Amino acid sequence: MPTVEVQETIEGGADAVYRVLTRMQDFPSLMPSVESVVIREIGDGWTVSEWTARLQGRKFHWVERDEFVPQRWQIVFRQLQGDLKVFAGEWRVDPVSPSQSRVTLVTEFEFGIPMLAALLNPVARYALRQNALSMLAGVQRAIAGGPAK
């Protein structure tokens, strides 16, 4: 299964960065590719969120379960339903110093069309990588208190 991993060191302590990442409903104001995020359910340490995003000009829609592990600054997500056969991954925040954190986003995906996988996967990997970098830049702007998008 194709996997994309993006990692950046950004300004901001781990707790502050993690707070931004857990407020997924704010992602549309931080990240150009995310059109909407609606929190459908909230439980003890988890949410179910509904997403609409654009990737390479195509709109994708999915519902995911997000599990929060604050003591490790980690969010694990997996698609419950949506446009892809598989979409799952995690956000990790690792303290580098009191004022810097390394943020990692790992995403696994599968289109569910084996005959087209060789054609689609390289393009999707590139698009997901660019999207992930944009998301990390949005997190950095949120931490810095800068303008959205």
Summary of the structure (lengths in Angstrom):
residues: 149
radius of gyration: 14.9
end to end distance: 30.8
largest distance: 48.2
contacts: 436
relative contact order: 0.25
helix: 34%
strand: 49%
